């Protein structure tokens, strides 16, 4: 995740990636009519299936490669989030003492052990971000940072000068190696980059002033970027229990809204 590395390097890499406009439009759609069109593209990418026009979605503005093997372990959770308009752009499952030669999680010198905290980052509609904000204090194992596009509505329980370890390795005869962290200040910088990619990679596919571009801009302006970390990497249930709770509340709200419409 760019929030854990050199943002300048990340920005230069992704902004300089060549764009094949005809192929990209095939993947992401010749038009954006509503948020369901965006959801379709995320779902097709995650499921490795063609979109309604028959084109495979092999990348997103934030992701230039197919799902990593570790992501497949939490794929059903991620699919359910995207089904509910929570558009995921990065994640990792929790790991407790995997061998450093493990085919899925391994890295570093031999005879070591790998640890990870469960983590996810996604965009959510403002009404769903409100549900997240209202419920998250019930889950004390979770660290969170939540922000709207402008950064004017921001919530966090991070200690702002203390990074959170996300991945680390323990190896014979060495001090602990900690390659990835979550950091509040860097998140705020990355938030601007992440929102900019909607326009710089997706919105620019459509003519200035077109209905598709205006629709996409309207949707993006309503989104929040949300970063969640489960600090209990042993039990590792709080993150998914919390998100299931959020989805349950969203379903209850939507079902109640539909019932009210029918009664009228």
VENQUINOR-V103696 format. One record per residue. N is the residue number from 1. RES is the residue in one small letter. SS is DSSP state (@ for helix, = for strand, . for the rest). PHI is phi in radians with two decimals (none if undefined). PSI is psi in degrees with one decimal (999 if undefined). Layout:
N;RES;SS;PHI;PSI
N;RES;SS;PHI;PSI
This chain:
1;x;.;none;136.8
2;x;@;-1.09;-21.0
3;x;@;-1.16;-12.6
4;x;@;-1.96;8.9
5;x;.;-2.34;-153.7
6;x;.;-1.50;110.5
7;x;@;-1.11;-34.3
8;x;@;-1.10;-44.6
9;x;@;-1.08;-43.5
10;x;@;-1.09;-47.3
11;x;@;-1.07;-44.8
12;x;@;-1.11;-38.5
13;x;@;-1.16;-50.7
14;x;@;-1.32;-35.3
15;x;@;-1.25;-24.0
16;x;@;-1.63;-4.6
17;x;.;-1.07;127.6
18;x;.;-1.12;141.2
19;x;.;-1.99;122.7
20;x;.;-1.62;98.0
21;x;@;-1.04;-47.3
22;x;@;-1.03;-42.9
23;x;@;-1.19;-39.3
24;x;@;-1.14;-41.1
25;x;@;-1.13;-34.1
26;x;@;-1.07;-41.4
27;x;@;-1.24;-50.1
28;x;@;-1.70;-5.7
29;x;.;1.83;138.6
30;x;.;-1.20;-18.0
31;x;.;-2.62;156.2
32;x;.;-2.06;110.8
33;x;.;-1.64;-32.7
34;x;.;-2.90;-179.4
35;x;@;-1.19;-21.8
36;x;@;-1.14;-32.7
37;x;@;-1.12;-38.3
38;x;@;-1.20;-43.9
39;x;@;-1.02;-41.1
40;x;@;-0.99;-43.1
41;x;@;-1.15;-43.9
42;x;@;-1.09;-43.2
43;x;@;-1.13;-41.7
44;x;@;-1.12;-39.7
45;x;@;-1.08;-47.1
46;x;@;-1.19;-35.7
47;x;@;-1.59;-3.6
48;x;.;0.98;46.7
49;x;.;-2.17;156.3
50;x;=;-1.18;151.4
51;x;.;-1.34;-177.3
52;x;.;-1.15;-13.7
53;x;.;-1.69;2.3
54;x;.;1.56;6.5
55;x;.;-1.68;139.0
56;x;=;-1.32;137.6
57;x;.;-1.70;102.8
58;x;.;-1.78;-4.7
59;x;.;-2.76;163.9
60;x;=;-2.29;167.3
61;x;.;-0.98;-25.6
62;x;.;-1.83;-7.4
63;x;=;-2.42;119.2
64;x;.;-1.92;15.5
65;x;.;-2.54;159.6
66;x;.;-1.19;169.6
67;x;.;-1.03;138.8
68;x;.;-1.32;158.9
69;x;.;-1.05;-34.6
70;x;.;-1.19;-30.3
71;x;@;-1.18;-28.4
72;x;@;-1.07;-25.2
73;x;@;-1.22;-22.8
74;x;@;-2.07;19.0
75;x;@;-1.05;-41.0
76;x;@;-1.12;-38.2
77;x;@;-1.08;-44.6
78;x;@;-1.16;-41.3
79;x;@;-1.06;-41.2
80;x;@;-1.14;-37.3
81;x;@;-1.10;-48.3
82;x;@;-1.16;-34.3
83;x;@;-1.01;-32.2
84;x;.;-1.73;27.6
85;x;.;1.14;28.3
86;x;=;-1.91;100.9
87;x;=;-1.54;106.2
88;x;=;-1.41;139.4
89;x;=;-2.18;-9.5
90;x;=;-2.89;148.6
91;x;=;-2.92;162.8
92;x;=;-2.72;145.8
93;x;.;-1.42;161.7
94;x;.;-1.28;146.8
95;x;=;-2.43;132.8
96;x;=;-2.15;98.8
97;x;=;1.15;48.8
98;x;=;-1.32;143.7
99;x;=;-1.11;146.6
100;x;.;-1.20;-11.4
101;x;.;-1.76;11.2
102;x;.;-1.03;135.3
103;x;.;-1.16;-27.5
104;x;.;-1.64;-47.2
105;x;.;-1.89;-10.6
106;x;.;-1.23;148.0
107;x;.;-2.89;165.6
108;x;.;1.42;-171.5
109;x;.;-1.07;160.8
110;x;.;-1.24;160.8
111;x;.;1.12;25.8
112;x;.;-1.85;179.6
113;x;=;-2.30;142.0
114;x;=;-1.98;139.6
115;x;=;-2.28;143.5
116;x;=;-2.50;145.2
117;x;.;-1.65;142.4
118;x;=;-1.09;138.7
119;x;=;-2.62;145.8
120;x;=;-2.66;147.2
121;x;=;-2.34;132.1
122;x;=;-2.75;160.9
123;x;=;-1.64;142.9
124;x;=;-2.44;149.7
125;x;=;-1.09;153.7
126;x;@;-1.03;-38.4
127;x;@;-1.20;-27.9
128;x;@;-1.45;-32.8
129;x;@;-1.06;-35.7
130;x;@;-1.10;-40.9
131;x;@;-1.06;-44.2
132;x;@;-1.06;-46.3
133;x;@;-1.10;-39.7
134;x;@;-1.20;-31.6
135;x;@;-1.67;-23.1
136;x;@;-1.19;-24.1
137;x;@;-1.19;-13.0
138;x;@;-1.34;-7.1
139;x;.;-2.16;83.1
140;x;.;-1.18;-15.6
141;x;.;-1.35;-9.6
142;x;=;-1.65;134.6
143;x;=;-1.75;144.1
144;x;=;-2.56;149.7
145;x;=;-2.40;131.2
146;x;=;-2.37;129.8
147;x;=;-2.58;144.4
148;x;=;-1.36;178.2
149;x;.;-1.05;-42.0
150;x;.;-1.43;-14.6
151;x;.;1.40;10.0
152;x;.;-1.49;-16.3
153;x;.;-2.21;93.0
154;x;=;-2.26;138.4
155;x;=;-2.32;138.6
156;x;=;-2.78;152.7
157;x;.;-2.04;12.5
158;x;.;-1.16;143.2
159;x;.;-1.30;116.6
160;x;.;-1.14;-17.3
161;x;.;-1.95;13.8
162;x;.;-2.18;105.9
163;x;.;-1.13;154.2
164;x;=;-1.85;126.5
165;x;=;-1.18;131.8
166;x;=;-1.91;-39.4
167;x;=;-2.39;136.0
168;x;=;-2.65;157.5
169;x;=;-2.24;144.6
170;x;=;-2.05;120.4
171;x;.;-2.25;150.7
172;x;.;-1.01;132.1
173;x;.;1.22;18.5
174;x;.;-2.37;157.9
175;x;.;-1.32;163.4
176;x;.;-1.08;134.3
177;x;=;-1.77;128.7
178;x;=;-2.20;89.5
179;x;=;-1.42;-23.7
180;x;=;-2.31;141.8
181;x;=;-2.42;162.7
182;x;=;-1.92;129.4
183;x;.;-2.33;128.4
184;x;@;-1.07;-48.6
185;x;@;-1.14;-39.2
186;x;@;-1.22;-34.1
187;x;@;-0.99;-43.3
188;x;@;-1.10;-34.9
189;x;@;-1.24;-46.7
190;x;@;-1.08;-34.1
191;x;@;-0.94;-43.8
192;x;@;-1.12;-41.2
193;x;@;-1.13;-44.4
194;x;@;-1.10;-43.4
195;x;@;-1.19;-36.5
196;x;@;-1.08;-31.8
197;x;@;-1.14;-26.7
198;x;@;-0.99;-45.8
199;x;@;-1.42;-45.9
200;x;@;-1.26;-22.8
201;x;@;-1.96;-34.7
202;x;@;-1.82;-54.4
203;x;@;-1.02;-35.3
204;x;@;-1.22;-7.5
205;x;@;-1.20;-19.1
206;x;.;-1.97;151.4
207;x;.;-1.07;142.6
208;x;.;-0.98;129.5
209;x;.;1.48;-3.6
210;x;.;-1.26;160.2
211;x;@;-1.07;-38.6
212;x;@;-1.13;-43.2
213;x;@;-1.19;-40.6
214;x;@;-1.15;-39.5
215;x;@;-1.12;-45.7
216;x;@;-1.07;-45.2
217;x;@;-1.06;-41.6
218;x;@;-1.09;-42.9
219;x;@;-1.13;-47.6
220;x;@;-1.12;-37.7
221;x;@;-1.11;-18.3
222;x;.;-1.64;-5.9
223;x;=;-1.48;156.7
224;x;=;-2.08;146.6
225;x;=;-1.71;131.1
226;x;=;-2.25;129.4
227;x;=;-2.12;124.4
228;x;=;-2.20;136.8
229;x;=;-2.24;130.2
230;x;=;-1.65;110.0
231;x;.;-1.31;-12.9
232;x;.;-1.64;93.2
233;x;.;-1.50;0.8
234;x;.;-1.63;-58.6
235;x;.;-1.27;-45.7
236;x;.;0.94;44.0
237;x;.;-2.01;-18.7
238;x;@;-1.08;-40.2
239;x;@;-1.07;-50.5
240;x;@;-1.33;-33.2
241;x;@;-1.06;-43.2
242;x;@;-1.10;-47.2
243;x;@;-1.19;-32.4
244;x;@;-1.12;-38.1
245;x;@;-1.10;-44.5
246;x;@;-1.05;-47.6
247;x;@;-1.11;-39.3
248;x;@;-1.05;-41.7
249;x;@;-1.17;-38.7
250;x;@;-1.15;-44.1
251;x;@;-1.06;-42.2
252;x;@;-1.10;-41.0
253;x;@;-1.12;-47.0
254;x;@;-1.16;-40.5
255;x;@;-1.15;-38.2
256;x;@;-1.13;-38.0
257;x;@;-1.13;-42.3
258;x;@;-1.15;-38.5
259;x;@;-1.11;-40.8
260;x;@;-1.12;-38.6
261;x;@;-1.13;-39.7
262;x;@;-1.18;-40.5
263;x;@;-1.16;-28.1
264;x;.;-1.26;999
